[in-house]
Amino acid sequence: MTVLVTVPGAETVLVKVLVTVLVTVLVTVLVTGLEAGLRRGRT
């Protein structure tokens, strides 16, 4: 018998990690897009 021990808050930690990664990616994309837009606007 293998008993799966669920650590309290483990799911919350995973969700936080996923959200953090998603936010980081979105911010990176937005910053890159803004920089590209500013460069295009300047020229």
mmCIF file as gemmi writes it, N, C-alpha and C atoms, coordinates in Angstrom:
data_model
loop_
_atom_site.group_PDB
_atom_site.id
_atom_site.type_symbol
_atom_site.label_atom_id
_atom_site.label_alt_id
_atom_site.label_comp_id
_atom_site.label_asym_id
_atom_site.label_entity_id
_atom_site.label_seq_id
_atom_site.pdbx_PDB_ins_code
_atom_site.Cartn_x
_atom_site.Cartn_y
_atom_site.Cartn_z
_atom_site.occupancy
_atom_site.B_iso_or_equiv
_atom_site.pdbx_formal_charge
_atom_site.auth_seq_id
_atom_site.auth_asym_id
_atom_site.pdbx_PDB_model_num
ATOM 1 N N . MET Axp A 1 ? 0.843 -1.204 0 1 0 ? 1 A 1
ATOM 2 C CA . MET Axp A 1 ? 0 0 0 1 0 ? 1 A 1
ATOM 3 C C . MET Axp A 1 ? 0.88 1.256 0 1 0 ? 1 A 1
ATOM 4 N N . THR Axp A 2 ? 0.746 2.01 -1.035 1 0 ? 2 A 1
ATOM 5 C CA . THR Axp A 2 ? 1.487 3.275 -1.1 1 0 ? 2 A 1
ATOM 6 C C . THR Axp A 2 ? 0.533 4.416 -0.773 1 0 ? 2 A 1
ATOM 7 N N . VAL Axp A 3 ? 0.871 5.133 0.278 1 0 ? 3 A 1
ATOM 8 C CA . VAL Axp A 3 ? 0.009 6.243 0.709 1 0 ? 3 A 1
ATOM 9 C C . VAL Axp A 3 ? 0.59 7.561 0.208 1 0 ? 3 A 1
ATOM 10 N N . LEU Axp A 4 ? -0.205 8.278 -0.561 1 0 ? 4 A 1
ATOM 11 C CA . LEU Axp A 4 ? 0.242 9.579 -1.059 1 0 ? 4 A 1
ATOM 12 C C . LEU Axp A 4 ? 0.03 10.626 0.025 1 0 ? 4 A 1
ATOM 13 N N . VAL Axp A 5 ? 1.117 11.182 0.504 1 0 ? 5 A 1
ATOM 14 C CA . VAL Axp A 5 ? 1.016 12.204 1.545 1 0 ? 5 A 1
ATOM 15 C C . VAL Axp A 5 ? 0.914 13.574 0.88 1 0 ? 5 A 1
ATOM 16 N N . THR Axp A 6 ? -0.218 14.237 1.109 1 0 ? 6 A 1
ATOM 17 C CA . THR Axp A 6 ? -0.415 15.559 0.529 1 0 ? 6 A 1
ATOM 18 C C . THR Axp A 6 ? 0.043 16.613 1.522 1 0 ? 6 A 1
ATOM 19 N N . VAL Axp A 7 ? 1.044 17.353 1.138 1 0 ? 7 A 1
ATOM 20 C CA . VAL Axp A 7 ? 1.566 18.396 2.018 1 0 ? 7 A 1
ATOM 21 C C . VAL Axp A 7 ? 0.644 19.603 1.963 1 0 ? 7 A 1
ATOM 22 N N . PRO Axp A 8 ? 0.213 20.073 3.125 1 0 ? 8 A 1
ATOM 23 C CA . PRO Axp A 8 ? -0.662 21.252 3.155 1 0 ? 8 A 1
ATOM 24 C C . PRO Axp A 8 ? 0.001 22.448 2.494 1 0 ? 8 A 1
ATOM 25 N N . GLY Axp A 9 ? -0.69 23.035 1.506 1 0 ? 9 A 1
ATOM 26 C CA . GLY Axp A 9 ? -0.161 24.217 0.844 1 0 ? 9 A 1
ATOM 27 C C . GLY Axp A 9 ? 0.699 23.883 -0.355 1 0 ? 9 A 1
ATOM 28 N N . ALA Axp A 10 ? 0.873 22.602 -0.642 1 0 ? 10 A 1
ATOM 29 C CA . ALA Axp A 10 ? 1.715 22.219 -1.784 1 0 ? 10 A 1
ATOM 30 C C . ALA Axp A 10 ? 1.088 22.727 -3.078 1 0 ? 10 A 1
ATOM 31 N N . GLU Axp A 11 ? -0.216 22.528 -3.205 1 0 ? 11 A 1
ATOM 32 C CA . GLU Axp A 11 ? -0.899 22.989 -4.419 1 0 ? 11 A 1
ATOM 33 C C . GLU Axp A 11 ? -0.799 24.501 -4.536 1 0 ? 11 A 1
ATOM 34 N N . THR Axp A 12 ? -0.926 25.193 -3.397 1 0 ? 12 A 1
ATOM 35 C CA . THR Axp A 12 ? -0.832 26.649 -3.42 1 0 ? 12 A 1
ATOM 36 C C . THR Axp A 12 ? 0.543 27.083 -3.9 1 0 ? 12 A 1
ATOM 37 N N . VAL Axp A 13 ? 1.566 26.393 -3.439 1 0 ? 13 A 1
ATOM 38 C CA . VAL Axp A 13 ? 2.934 26.723 -3.859 1 0 ? 13 A 1
ATOM 39 C C . VAL Axp A 13 ? 3.086 26.515 -5.359 1 0 ? 13 A 1
ATOM 40 N N . LEU Axp A 14 ? 2.556 25.394 -5.855 1 0 ? 14 A 1
ATOM 41 C CA . LEU Axp A 14 ? 2.646 25.125 -7.291 1 0 ? 14 A 1
ATOM 42 C C . LEU Axp A 14 ? 1.929 26.204 -8.082 1 0 ? 14 A 1
ATOM 43 N N . VAL Axp A 15 ? 0.747 26.59 -7.616 1 0 ? 15 A 1
ATOM 44 C CA . VAL Axp A 15 ? -0.011 27.638 -8.307 1 0 ? 15 A 1
ATOM 45 C C . VAL Axp A 15 ? 0.78 28.94 -8.303 1 0 ? 15 A 1
ATOM 46 N N . LYS Axp A 16 ? 1.38 29.266 -7.156 1 0 ? 16 A 1
ATOM 47 C CA . LYS Axp A 16 ? 2.165 30.493 -7.07 1 0 ? 16 A 1
ATOM 48 C C . LYS Axp A 16 ? 3.325 30.457 -8.048 1 0 ? 16 A 1
ATOM 49 N N . VAL Axp A 17 ? 3.988 29.306 -8.133 1 0 ? 17 A 1
ATOM 50 C CA . VAL Axp A 17 ? 5.125 29.176 -9.05 1 0 ? 17 A 1
ATOM 51 C C . VAL Axp A 17 ? 4.658 29.351 -10.487 1 0 ? 17 A 1
ATOM 52 N N . LEU Axp A 18 ? 3.552 28.697 -10.843 1 0 ? 18 A 1
ATOM 53 C CA . LEU Axp A 18 ? 3.044 28.808 -12.208 1 0 ? 18 A 1
ATOM 54 C C . LEU Axp A 18 ? 2.666 30.247 -12.525 1 0 ? 18 A 1
ATOM 55 N N . VAL Axp A 19 ? 1.977 30.898 -11.597 1 0 ? 19 A 1
ATOM 56 C CA . VAL Axp A 19 ? 1.571 32.288 -11.819 1 0 ? 19 A 1
ATOM 57 C C . VAL Axp A 19 ? 2.795 33.178 -11.967 1 0 ? 19 A 1
ATOM 58 N N . THR Axp A 20 ? 3.799 32.941 -11.115 1 0 ? 20 A 1
ATOM 59 C CA . THR Axp A 20 ? 5.019 33.754 -11.187 1 0 ? 20 A 1
ATOM 60 C C . THR Axp A 20 ? 5.686 33.599 -12.541 1 0 ? 20 A 1
ATOM 61 N N . VAL Axp A 21 ? 5.763 32.363 -13.023 1 0 ? 21 A 1
ATOM 62 C CA . VAL Axp A 21 ? 6.391 32.114 -14.322 1 0 ? 21 A 1
ATOM 63 C C . VAL Axp A 21 ? 5.609 32.804 -15.431 1 0 ? 21 A 1
ATOM 64 N N . LEU Axp A 22 ? 4.28 32.672 -15.386 1 0 ? 22 A 1
ATOM 65 C CA . LEU Axp A 22 ? 3.449 33.287 -16.421 1 0 ? 22 A 1
ATOM 66 C C . LEU Axp A 22 ? 3.611 34.798 -16.408 1 0 ? 22 A 1
ATOM 67 N N . VAL Axp A 23 ? 3.582 35.393 -15.222 1 0 ? 23 A 1
ATOM 68 C CA . VAL Axp A 23 ? 3.72 36.847 -15.109 1 0 ? 23 A 1
ATOM 69 C C . VAL Axp A 23 ? 5.083 37.282 -15.64 1 0 ? 23 A 1
ATOM 70 N N . THR Axp A 24 ? 6.119 36.52 -15.291 1 0 ? 24 A 1
ATOM 71 C CA . THR Axp A 24 ? 7.469 36.866 -15.754 1 0 ? 24 A 1
ATOM 72 C C . THR Axp A 24 ? 7.534 36.842 -17.277 1 0 ? 24 A 1
ATOM 73 N N . VAL Axp A 25 ? 6.954 35.806 -17.873 1 0 ? 25 A 1
ATOM 74 C CA . VAL Axp A 25 ? 6.96 35.702 -19.334 1 0 ? 25 A 1
ATOM 75 C C . VAL Axp A 25 ? 6.191 36.86 -19.953 1 0 ? 25 A 1
ATOM 76 N N . LEU Axp A 26 ? 5.016 37.153 -19.398 1 0 ? 26 A 1
ATOM 77 C CA . LEU Axp A 26 ? 4.203 38.25 -19.945 1 0 ? 26 A 1
ATOM 78 C C . LEU Axp A 26 ? 4.943 39.573 -19.848 1 0 ? 26 A 1
ATOM 79 N N . VAL Axp A 27 ? 5.552 39.834 -18.699 1 0 ? 27 A 1
ATOM 80 C CA . VAL Axp A 27 ? 6.289 41.085 -18.515 1 0 ? 27 A 1
ATOM 81 C C . VAL Axp A 27 ? 7.441 41.17 -19.504 1 0 ? 27 A 1
ATOM 82 N N . THR Axp A 28 ? 8.14 40.062 -19.678 1 0 ? 28 A 1
ATOM 83 C CA . THR Axp A 28 ? 9.268 40.05 -20.609 1 0 ? 28 A 1
ATOM 84 C C . THR Axp A 28 ? 8.79 40.364 -22.023 1 0 ? 28 A 1
ATOM 85 N N . VAL Axp A 29 ? 7.689 39.742 -22.427 1 0 ? 29 A 1
ATOM 86 C CA . VAL Axp A 29 ? 7.149 39.979 -23.772 1 0 ? 29 A 1
ATOM 87 C C . VAL Axp A 29 ? 6.72 41.432 -23.916 1 0 ? 29 A 1
ATOM 88 N N . LEU Axp A 30 ? 6.039 41.962 -22.902 1 0 ? 30 A 1
ATOM 89 C CA . LEU Axp A 30 ? 5.57 43.347 -22.96 1 0 ? 30 A 1
ATOM 90 C C . LEU Axp A 30 ? 6.739 44.308 -23.039 1 0 ? 30 A 1
ATOM 91 N N . VAL Axp A 31 ? 7.741 44.093 -22.203 1 0 ? 31 A 1
ATOM 92 C CA . VAL Axp A 31 ? 8.914 44.975 -22.198 1 0 ? 31 A 1
ATOM 93 C C . VAL Axp A 31 ? 9.615 44.92 -23.548 1 0 ? 31 A 1
ATOM 94 N N . THR Axp A 32 ? 9.77 43.716 -24.073 1 0 ? 32 A 1
ATOM 95 C CA . THR Axp A 32 ? 10.427 43.574 -25.373 1 0 ? 32 A 1
ATOM 96 C C . THR Axp A 32 ? 9.617 44.295 -26.451 1 0 ? 32 A 1
ATOM 97 N N . GLY Axp A 33 ? 8.312 44.125 -26.411 1 0 ? 33 A 1
ATOM 98 C CA . GLY Axp A 33 ? 7.444 44.78 -27.395 1 0 ? 33 A 1
ATOM 99 C C . GLY Axp A 33 ? 7.511 46.287 -27.268 1 0 ? 33 A 1
ATOM 100 N N . LEU Axp A 34 ? 7.507 46.796 -26.033 1 0 ? 34 A 1
ATOM 101 C CA . LEU Axp A 34 ? 7.573 48.243 -25.818 1 0 ? 34 A 1
ATOM 102 C C . LEU Axp A 34 ? 8.903 48.794 -26.307 1 0 ? 34 A 1
ATOM 103 N N . GLU Axp A 35 ? 9.975 48.088 -26.018 1 0 ? 35 A 1
ATOM 104 C CA . GLU Axp A 35 ? 11.299 48.544 -26.471 1 0 ? 35 A 1
ATOM 105 C C . GLU Axp A 35 ? 11.344 48.58 -27.995 1 0 ? 35 A 1
ATOM 106 N N . ALA Axp A 36 ? 10.809 47.54 -28.623 1 0 ? 36 A 1
ATOM 107 C CA . ALA Axp A 36 ? 10.798 47.501 -30.083 1 0 ? 36 A 1
ATOM 108 C C . ALA Axp A 36 ? 9.955 48.656 -30.623 1 0 ? 36 A 1
ATOM 109 N N . GLY Axp A 37 ? 8.803 48.895 -29.98 1 0 ? 37 A 1
ATOM 110 C CA . GLY Axp A 37 ? 7.929 49.989 -30.421 1 0 ? 37 A 1
ATOM 111 C C . GLY Axp A 37 ? 8.608 51.332 -30.254 1 0 ? 37 A 1
ATOM 112 N N . LEU Axp A 38 ? 9.295 51.538 -29.138 1 0 ? 38 A 1
ATOM 113 C CA . LEU Axp A 38 ? 9.986 52.806 -28.905 1 0 ? 38 A 1
ATOM 114 C C . LEU Axp A 38 ? 11.098 52.998 -29.931 1 0 ? 38 A 1
ATOM 115 N N . ARG Axp A 39 ? 11.817 51.921 -30.211 1 0 ? 39 A 1
ATOM 116 C CA . ARG Axp A 39 ? 12.894 52.018 -31.197 1 0 ? 39 A 1
ATOM 117 C C . ARG Axp A 39 ? 12.336 52.375 -32.559 1 0 ? 39 A 1
ATOM 118 N N . ARG Axp A 40 ? 11.207 51.762 -32.918 1 0 ? 40 A 1
ATOM 119 C CA . ARG Axp A 40 ? 10.597 52.058 -34.216 1 0 ? 40 A 1
ATOM 120 C C . ARG Axp A 40 ? 10.11 53.504 -34.239 1 0 ? 40 A 1
ATOM 121 N N . GLY Axp A 41 ? 9.552 53.949 -33.113 1 0 ? 41 A 1
ATOM 122 C CA . GLY Axp A 41 ? 9.026 55.312 -33.047 1 0 ? 41 A 1
ATOM 123 C C . GLY Axp A 41 ? 10.128 56.353 -33.126 1 0 ? 41 A 1
ATOM 124 N N . ARG Axp A 42 ? 11.268 56.059 -32.521 1 0 ? 42 A 1
ATOM 125 C CA . ARG Axp A 42 ? 12.367 57.031 -32.507 1 0 ? 42 A 1
ATOM 126 C C . ARG Axp A 42 ? 12.933 57.25 -33.898 1 0 ? 42 A 1
ATOM 127 N N . THR Axp A 43 ? 13.089 56.147 -34.643 1 0 ? 43 A 1
ATOM 128 C CA . THR Axp A 43 ? 13.717 56.277 -35.962 1 0 ? 43 A 1
ATOM 129 C C . THR Axp A 43 ? 12.78 56.983 -36.914 1 0 ? 43 A 1
